[in-house]
């Protein structure tokens, strides 16, 4: 199970008035943020900036955090006659929920009256990924992924790379917003080339523009190449294709189909295409499918 690593967008500021002696406290637990942001090893580090102000003499306080509702860390008690601040971080599994807290007392060294514990909302990551898989089918890469829960999930961007770096977005799928049940998604990458390996990941956005990532998977295409048959390449006005082609699709570098040709001629006119990289998905008489990259000058 994998959660999308997410930068949360809520701010938590609390003032505690449980006792009259505590009315001079101002306790602020800053919104959680992540310093380890790829989650590729299923480990995340989430932090919060905490500030405690006491405006009437000497007081004391301590901080800590719970992981999945269980106390995981608690600091020693600190004294303050004005202001105390700290950045506290938890390194834990990407599937965990972290909740920060502050205890405070109206006198030094934990003396006087203890104000009720101030706690943040759980720093839960909004998309809980299930399986993420990719397989080659008839010259294309079929990607499927699942979410176990979703909170504020707007969309997914499908990203691809050949080097485990420099990922580029090749497509987009809408999310379900809020869900507490299993959801399944599919995307077909028609621009993948035969005899190449690709790395894929899912970039997930919430409605506020914050985002996170899934794990990374690898897919290798091992279909027949039918040789190198596109000429000229790069091309300015036309590309020559083999005579045994029964169908052809022209796609942009995001895998979007621009044109479809049935029984095309051996001379494909590309003069109207803007300069850039394109993919020709070719269907042969023997039923095989192959995708080739061309560059339009």
C-alpha positions in Angstrom: 0.0 0.0 0.0 1.4 3.4 -1.0 0.2 6.9 -0.2 0.8 9.9 -2.4 3.3 12.1 -0.6 1.4 15.4 -0.2 2.1 18.9 1.1 -1.0 19.7 3.2 -2.6 23.0 3.1 -4.2 23.6 6.5 -3.0 26.0 9.2 -3.6 25.1 12.9 -3.5 27.9 15.4 -4.9 27.4 18.9 -5.4 29.4 22.0 -6.3 27.4 25.2 -8.6 28.8 27.9 -9.4 25.6 29.8 -8.4 27.2 33.1 -8.5 30.9 33.9 -4.8 30.6 34.9 -4.0 29.5 31.2 -5.8 32.4 29.5 -2.4 34.1 28.8 -1.2 31.2 26.6 -1.1 31.5 22.8 -0.2 28.1 21.3 0.3 27.8 17.5 1.0 24.5 15.7 2.0 25.3 12.2 0.7 23.3 9.2 2.7 20.2 8.5 5.1 20.2 5.7 7.3 17.5 4.2 11.1 17.5 3.8 11.3 14.0 2.3 9.0 14.2 -0.7 9.4 11.3 -3.1 8.2 8.4 -0.9 10.1 5.9 -3.1 11.4 4.0 -0.1 8.0 4.3 1.7 9.5 6.7 4.2 8.4 10.3 4.7 9.5 13.1 7.0 6.8 15.5 8.1 7.5 18.6 10.2 5.6 21.4 12.1 6.8 24.8 13.4 5.4 25.2 16.9 5.3 28.5 18.9 4.2 29.0 22.5 3.7 32.4 23.9 2.9 33.2 27.6 2.3 36.8 28.5 2.1 36.7 32.3 5.2 35.6 34.1 7.0 32.3 33.9 5.4 29.1 32.4 6.5 25.8 31.0 5.6 23.5 28.0 6.6 20.4 26.0 5.8 19.1 22.6 5.7 15.8 20.7 3.7 13.8 18.2 1.5 10.7 17.8 1.8 8.2 15.0 -1.5 6.4 14.1 -2.8 7.5 17.5 0.1 6.1 19.5 2.5 8.4 21.4 5.8 8.2 19.5 7.8 11.2 20.8 7.6 13.6 23.7 10.2 16.3 24.6 11.4 17.3 28.0 9.7 20.3 29.7 10.9 23.7 28.7 10.5 26.9 30.7 9.5 30.3 29.1 8.8 33.7 30.4 7.8 35.0 27.0 8.2 32.9 23.9 9.2 29.4 23.0 9.5 27.9 19.5 10.7 24.7 17.9 10.5 22.8 14.6 9.6 19.2 15.3 9.8 16.4 12.7 8.7 12.8 12.4 10.2 10.3 10.0 7.9 7.4 9.5 6.1 5.2 6.9 4.2 6.9 4.1 1.1 5.1 5.2 1.1 6.6 8.7 -0.8 9.5 10.1 1.1 12.0 12.3 -0.4 14.3 14.9 1.6 17.0 16.7 0.7 18.2 20.2 1.7 20.7 22.9 1.3 20.4 26.7 1.6 23.6 28.8 1.6 24.6 32.5 1.0 27.9 34.2 4.3 27.7 36.2 7.9 26.6 35.5 9.0 23.0 35.5 5.5 21.6 34.9 4.1 23.3 37.9 0.8 25.2 38.5 -2.2 24.2 36.4 -1.8 22.1 33.3 -3.7 23.5 30.3 -5.5 20.9 28.2 -3.4 19.3 25.5 -3.4 21.2 22.2 -3.3 18.9 19.2 -3.1 19.3 15.4 -5.4 17.5 13.0 -3.8 14.2 11.8 -1.3 14.9 9.0 -2.8 12.2 6.8 -1.9 11.9 3.1 -5.0 12.4 1.0 -4.6 9.6 -1.6 -3.9 6.0 -0.5 -2.6 4.2 -3.5 -3.2 0.5 -3.9 -1.7 -1.5 -6.9 0.1 0.4 -9.7 0.9 -1.8 -12.7 1.9 -1.6 -16.3 1.9 -4.2 -19.1 2.6 -4.1 -22.8 -0.4 -5.0 -25.0 -0.3 -4.9 -28.8 2.4 -2.3 -29.0 1.0 0.0 -26.2 1.6 0.3 -22.4 -1.5 -0.2 -20.4 -1.3 1.4 -16.9 -3.7 0.6 -14.1 -3.7 1.9 -10.6 -6.0 1.8 -7.6 -6.8 4.2 -4.7 -8.1 2.8 -1.4 -9.2 6.2 -0.1 -9.3 9.7 -1.7 -9.6 13.2 0.0 -9.9 16.3 -2.2 -8.5 14.5 -5.2 -8.9 16.4 -8.4 -6.8 14.6 -11.0 -3.8 12.4 -11.9 -1.1 13.2 -14.3 0.7 10.2 -15.9 4.4 10.8 -16.1 7.1 8.9 -18.1 10.8 8.8 -18.2 13.5 6.6 -19.8 16.2 7.4 -17.1 14.4 7.5 -13.7 14.7 11.3 -14.0 13.3 14.1 -16.1 9.8 12.7 -15.9 7.4 14.3 -18.5 3.6 14.3 -18.3 2.0 12.3 -21.1 -1.6 12.2 -20.1 -4.2 13.1 -17.5 -7.1 11.3 -15.7 -9.7 12.9 -13.5 -9.9 11.8 -9.8 -13.0 11.1 -7.8 -12.7 13.9 -5.3 -13.7 12.1 -2.1 -13.9 8.3 -1.7 -13.6 5.7 1.0 -13.9 2.7 -1.3 -11.6 1.1 -3.9 -11.3 3.1 -7.1 -9.7 1.9 -10.3 -8.0 3.9 -13.1 -6.6 3.1 -16.5 -4.4 5.0 -19.0 -3.0 3.7 -22.3 0.3 5.0 -23.5 0.2 4.7 -27.3 3.4 6.6 -27.9 5.8 4.0 -26.3 8.4 2.6 -28.7 9.2 -1.1 -29.1 12.4 -2.5 -27.6 12.6 0.3 -25.0 12.1 0.4 -21.3 10.1 3.2 -19.6 9.6 4.3 -16.0 6.1 5.6 -15.0 4.7 7.4 -12.0 1.5 9.1 -11.1 1.4 12.7 -10.0 -1.7 13.4 -8.0 -3.2 16.9 -7.6 -5.8 18.1 -5.1 -8.3 20.9 -5.7 -5.9 23.5 -4.1 -3.1 22.7 -6.5 -1.0 20.7 -4.0 0.4 17.5 -5.4 2.1 14.2 -4.5 3.6 11.1 -6.3 3.0 7.4 -6.5 5.7 4.8 -6.6 7.7 4.4 -9.8 7.2 1.3 -12.0 9.2 0.0 -15.1 7.7 -1.4 -18.3 9.7 -2.9 -21.2 8.3 -3.3 -24.7 9.6 -6.3 -26.6 7.6 -6.4 -29.8 8.9 -6.9 -33.3 10.5 -3.8 -34.9 9.9 -4.6 -38.6 13.2 -2.7 -39.1 13.8 1.0 -39.4 11.5 2.1 -42.2 10.6 5.8 -41.9 12.5 8.1 -44.2 13.4 10.8 -44.2 13.6 11.4 -40.5 13.7 14.2 -39.5 11.2 15.2 -42.1 10.1 18.5 -43.6 7.2 17.7 -45.9 6.7 13.9 -46.2 7.7 10.6 -44.7 8.0 7.3 -46.7 6.4 4.3 -45.0 6.3 0.6 -45.9 3.8 -0.7 -48.4 2.5 -3.5 -46.0 0.8 -1.0 -43.6 -3.0 -1.3 -43.2 -3.5 1.4 -40.6 -1.6 4.4 -39.2 -2.2 6.9 -36.3 -0.3 10.1 -35.9 0.2 11.1 -32.3 1.8 14.1 -30.5 4.4 13.7 -27.7 1.6 13.3 -25.1 0.2 10.3 -27.0 -2.9 12.2 -28.2 -4.1 11.0 -31.6 -4.1 13.7 -34.2 -4.9 11.8 -37.4 -6.0 8.3 -38.3 -5.3 6.7 -41.8 -6.7 3.4 -43.1 -4.7 1.8 -45.9 -2.4 4.8 -46.2 -0.3 5.5 -49.2 3.5 5.1 -49.0 4.0 8.8 -48.9 2.7 10.4 -45.8 2.2 14.2 -45.9 3.5 15.9 -42.7 3.9 19.4 -44.1 1.0 20.8 -42.0 2.4 19.6 -38.7 4.1 22.1 -36.5 7.8 21.5 -35.7 8.3 18.9 -32.9 8.4 15.2 -32.0 5.6 12.9 -33.2 4.8 9.2 -33.1 3.5 7.0 -35.9 1.6 4.0 -34.7 1.7 1.5 -37.6 -0.5 -1.6 -38.1 1.0 -4.3 -40.4 -0.8 -6.9 -42.6 0.4 -9.6 -40.2 -1.5 -7.9 -37.3 1.5 -6.6 -35.4 1.6 -3.0 -34.2 4.7 -0.9 -33.9 5.3 2.7 -32.9 8.1 4.9 -34.4 9.2 8.3 -33.5 9.7 11.1 -36.1 10.9 14.6 -35.9 9.1 17.3 -37.9 11.5 20.1 -39.0 
